[in-house]
Amino acid sequence: MSNVRHTVLPATHLDALTLCHTAFRTFQDLLDAKGGYTPSLRTGSTNNAEHRRELAEIADAYDAAQAKRGDPRRAFRS
């Protein structure tokens, strides 16, 4: 077993949610995804209310940030 200590770097709330629920490391990485990528966030497909709330929070923030940037992409919610 390694004696290497892992340091958890501080992250914003959205970064933490993004890391937890997507394949992206930061919310900014999600916004800057190449190839016209649009996230699909299953905001209604779980019985866990907290999970649904967190996915909706990512989707709402994504939509707002892309609108502010003038980017037409919006999160797909299912």
TORPA-4810 file (N, C-alpha, C, O; in nm, 3 decimals):
<nodes>
NODE_1_0.084_-0.117_0.000_0.000_0.000_0.000_0.089_0.124_0.000_0.190_0.128_0.069_M
NODE_2_0.050_0.222_-0.077_0.129_0.343_-0.092_0.108_0.437_0.027_0.000_0.444_0.085_S
NODE_3_0.214_0.509_0.060_0.205_0.611_0.164_0.174_0.749_0.107_0.179_0.849_0.179_N
NODE_4_0.140_0.755_-0.022_0.110_0.882_-0.087_-0.022_0.934_-0.032_-0.122_0.863_-0.027_V
NODE_5_-0.020_1.058_0.008_-0.143_1.122_0.057_-0.210_1.195_-0.059_-0.144_1.261_-0.138_R
NODE_6_-0.339_1.181_-0.066_-0.415_1.250_-0.170_-0.476_1.375_-0.109_-0.544_1.369_-0.006_H
NODE_7_-0.451_1.486_-0.173_-0.504_1.613_-0.125_-0.628_1.646_-0.206_-0.625_1.646_-0.329_T
NODE_8_-0.736_1.675_-0.138_-0.857_1.719_-0.205_-0.848_1.869_-0.223_-0.841_1.945_-0.127_V
NODE_9_-0.848_1.910_-0.349_-0.839_2.052_-0.379_-0.974_2.118_-0.359_-1.078_2.055_-0.383_L
NODE_10_-0.975_2.243_-0.316_-1.103_2.312_-0.299_-1.174_2.324_-0.434_-1.111_2.348_-0.537_P
NODE_11_-1.304_2.308_-0.433_-1.383_2.319_-0.555_-1.508_2.399_-0.524_-1.557_2.400_-0.412_A
NODE_12_-1.556_2.464_-0.626_-1.683_2.535_-0.608_-1.794_2.431_-0.596_-1.774_2.314_-0.628_T
NODE_13_-1.908_2.474_-0.552_-2.023_2.386_-0.539_-2.056_2.321_-0.673_-2.078_2.200_-0.680_H
NODE_14_-2.060_2.400_-0.780_-2.092_2.345_-0.912_-1.983_2.249_-0.960_-2.013_2.149_-1.024_L
NODE_15_-1.858_2.281_-0.929_-1.750_2.188_-0.965_-1.769_2.054_-0.895_-1.752_1.949_-0.956_D
NODE_16_-1.804_2.059_-0.768_-1.824_1.935_-0.692_-1.940_1.854_-0.749_-1.929_1.732_-0.764_A
NODE_17_-2.050_1.920_-0.782_-2.164_1.851_-0.842_-2.129_1.794_-0.978_-2.165_1.682_-1.011_L
NODE_18_-2.057_1.873_-1.057_-2.017_1.828_-1.191_-1.928_1.705_-1.182_-1.947_1.609_-1.256_T
NODE_19_-1.832_1.709_-1.093_-1.742_1.595_-1.076_-1.818_1.471_-1.029_-1.787_1.359_-1.071_L
NODE_20_-1.915_1.490_-0.943_-1.992_1.379_-0.887_-2.086_1.315_-0.990_-2.104_1.193_-0.992_C
NODE_21_-2.147_1.397_-1.076_-2.256_1.349_-1.161_-2.223_1.341_-1.310_-2.307_1.295_-1.387_H
NODE_22_-2.106_1.384_-1.351_-2.072_1.381_-1.495_-1.932_1.325_-1.512_-1.864_1.290_-1.415_T
NODE_23_-1.889_1.317_-1.635_-1.753_1.271_-1.666_-1.655_1.388_-1.672_-1.538_1.369_-1.706_A
NODE_24_-1.701_1.508_-1.639_-1.617_1.628_-1.644_-1.562_1.659_-1.506_-1.626_1.632_-1.404_F
NODE_25_-1.442_1.716_-1.503_-1.377_1.747_-1.375_-1.428_1.877_-1.314_-1.434_1.889_-1.191_R
NODE_26_-1.465_1.973_-1.399_-1.513_2.101_-1.348_-1.636_2.146_-1.428_-1.661_2.097_-1.538_T
NODE_27_-1.710_2.238_-1.371_-1.825_2.295_-1.440_-1.778_2.369_-1.565_-1.845_2.364_-1.669_F
NODE_28_-1.665_2.436_-1.557_-1.612_2.507_-1.674_-1.578_2.409_-1.786_-1.602_2.439_-1.902_Q
NODE_29_-1.524_2.293_-1.752_-1.497_2.190_-1.854_-1.626_2.147_-1.923_-1.627_2.126_-2.044_D
NODE_30_-1.733_2.135_-1.848_-1.863_2.100_-1.905_-1.910_2.208_-2.002_-1.959_2.178_-2.110_L
NODE_31_-1.895_2.334_-1.962_-1.935_2.445_-2.049_-1.854_2.450_-2.177_-1.906_2.482_-2.283_L
NODE_32_-1.726_2.418_-2.167_-1.633_2.430_-2.280_-1.620_2.303_-2.363_-1.531_2.294_-2.447_D
NODE_33_-1.706_2.205_-2.340_-1.697_2.077_-2.412_-1.700_2.102_-2.563_-1.778_2.183_-2.613_A
NODE_34_-1.615_2.031_-2.632_-1.601_2.047_-2.778_-1.702_1.962_-2.853_-1.768_1.875_-2.797_K
NODE_35_-1.712_1.990_-2.982_-1.794_1.909_-3.071_-1.944_1.930_-3.057_-2.022_1.843_-3.096_G
NODE_36_-1.986_2.044_-3.001_-2.128_2.070_-2.985_-2.194_1.986_-2.878_-2.316_1.970_-2.875_G
NODE_37_-2.111_1.933_-2.788_-2.163_1.848_-2.680_-2.265_1.923_-2.596_-2.245_2.038_-2.558_Y
NODE_38_-2.376_1.855_-2.568_-2.479_1.905_-2.479_-2.505_1.798_-2.374_-2.530_1.683_-2.410_T
NODE_39_-2.501_1.832_-2.246_-2.521_1.729_-2.143_-2.666_1.681_-2.137_-2.760_1.758_-2.154_P
NODE_40_-2.680_1.552_-2.113_-2.811_1.492_-2.086_-2.814_1.461_-1.937_-2.737_1.378_-1.889_S
NODE_41_-2.902_1.527_-1.867_-2.910_1.510_-1.722_-3.047_1.453_-1.687_-3.149_1.517_-1.713_L
NODE_42_-3.048_1.337_-1.630_-3.172_1.265_-1.600_-3.233_1.315_-1.470_-3.226_1.251_-1.366_R
NODE_43_-3.293_1.432_-1.479_-3.346_1.500_-1.361_-3.473_1.435_-1.306_-3.514_1.467_-1.194_T
NODE_44_-3.534_1.346_-1.381_-3.658_1.285_-1.333_-3.651_1.134_-1.325_-3.753_1.069_-1.303_G
NODE_45_-3.532_1.077_-1.343_-3.523_0.931_-1.355_-3.474_0.861_-1.228_-3.432_0.745_-1.234_S
NODE_46_-3.479_0.928_-1.116_-3.434_0.865_-0.993_-3.534_0.893_-0.882_-3.603_0.995_-0.883_T
NODE_47_-3.543_0.803_-0.788_-3.631_0.823_-0.673_-3.565_0.907_-0.565_-3.630_0.946_-0.468_N
NODE_48_-3.436_0.936_-0.581_-3.360_1.011_-0.482_-3.380_1.161_-0.507_-3.329_1.215_-0.605_N
NODE_49_-3.453_1.228_-0.420_-3.485_1.370_-0.437_-3.359_1.457_-0.440_-3.352_1.553_-0.517_A
NODE_50_-3.262_1.425_-0.357_-3.139_1.505_-0.355_-3.063_1.491_-0.487_-3.011_1.589_-0.539_E
NODE_51_-3.058_1.371_-0.540_-2.992_1.347_-0.668_-3.061_1.426_-0.779_-2.993_1.489_-0.860_H
NODE_52_-3.194_1.423_-0.783_-3.270_1.500_-0.882_-3.243_1.650_-0.868_-3.225_1.720_-0.967_R
NODE_53_-3.240_1.697_-0.744_-3.216_1.840_-0.719_-3.076_1.880_-0.768_-3.060_1.985_-0.829_R
NODE_54_-2.977_1.797_-0.741_-2.840_1.828_-0.783_-2.828_1.829_-0.935_-2.762_1.918_-0.991_E
NODE_55_-2.890_1.733_-1.002_-2.885_1.732_-1.148_-2.957_1.853_-1.207_-2.910_1.913_-1.304_L
NODE_56_-3.070_1.889_-1.148_-3.143_2.008_-1.194_-3.060_2.134_-1.170_-3.064_2.226_-1.252_A
NODE_57_-2.986_2.138_-1.061_-2.901_2.253_-1.032_-2.791_2.267_-1.138_-2.763_2.378_-1.184_E
NODE_58_-2.731_2.155_-1.177_-2.630_2.159_-1.283_-2.694_2.206_-1.413_-2.640_2.293_-1.481_I
NODE_59_-2.810_2.150_-1.448_-2.878_2.187_-1.573_-2.916_2.334_-1.574_-2.896_2.402_-1.675_A
NODE_60_-2.971_2.385_-1.465_-3.009_2.527_-1.458_-2.887_2.617_-1.473_-2.891_2.716_-1.546_D
NODE_61_-2.779_2.583_-1.404_-2.657_2.664_-1.411_-2.596_2.657_-1.550_-2.547_2.757_-1.602_A
NODE_62_-2.599_2.538_-1.611_-2.546_2.521_-1.747_-2.624_2.609_-1.844_-2.565_2.683_-1.923_Y
NODE_63_-2.757_2.602_-1.839_-2.841_2.681_-1.929_-2.814_2.831_-1.911_-2.801_2.904_-2.010_D
NODE_64_-2.807_2.876_-1.787_-2.784_3.018_-1.760_-2.646_3.063_-1.809_-2.633_3.170_-1.869_A
NODE_65_-2.545_2.982_-1.784_-2.409_3.018_-1.825_-2.397_3.020_-1.977_-2.332_3.109_-2.033_A
NODE_66_-2.458_2.924_-2.044_-2.450_2.922_-2.191_-2.528_3.040_-2.250_-2.484_3.099_-2.348_Q
NODE_67_-2.642_3.074_-2.192_-2.719_3.190_-2.240_-2.637_3.317_-2.223_-2.635_3.401_-2.313_A
NODE_68_-2.572_3.331_-2.111_-2.490_3.450_-2.084_-2.375_3.461_-2.185_-2.336_3.571_-2.223_K
NODE_69_-2.322_3.346_-2.227_-2.212_3.344_-2.324_-2.262_3.359_-2.468_-2.181_3.375_-2.559_R
NODE_70_-2.393_3.355_-2.488_-2.448_3.361_-2.623_-2.442_3.227_-2.696_-2.454_3.221_-2.818_G
NODE_71_-2.422_3.121_-2.621_-2.414_2.986_-2.677_-2.555_2.927_-2.677_-2.622_2.930_-2.573_D
NODE_72_-2.602_2.872_-2.789_-2.739_2.821_-2.794_-2.760_2.687_-2.725_-2.874_2.643_-2.710_P
NODE_73_-2.653_2.621_-2.683_-2.667_2.489_-2.620_-2.738_2.499_-2.484_-2.714_2.591_-2.406_R
NODE_74_-2.825_2.401_-2.459_-2.895_2.390_-2.331_-2.891_2.243_-2.291_-2.882_2.155_-2.375_R
NODE_75_-2.897_2.219_-2.162_-2.896_2.083_-2.111_-3.024_2.011_-2.152_-3.133_2.068_-2.152_A
NODE_76_-3.008_1.885_-2.187_-3.124_1.800_-2.215_-3.164_1.736_-2.082_-3.081_1.676_-2.013_F
NODE_77_-3.290_1.748_-2.048_-3.341_1.692_-1.923_-3.438_1.580_-1.953_-3.525_1.593_-2.040_R
NODE_78_-3.423_1.472_-1.883_-3.517_1.361_-1.903_-3.564_1.308_-1.768_-3.643_1.215_-1.763_S
</nodes>
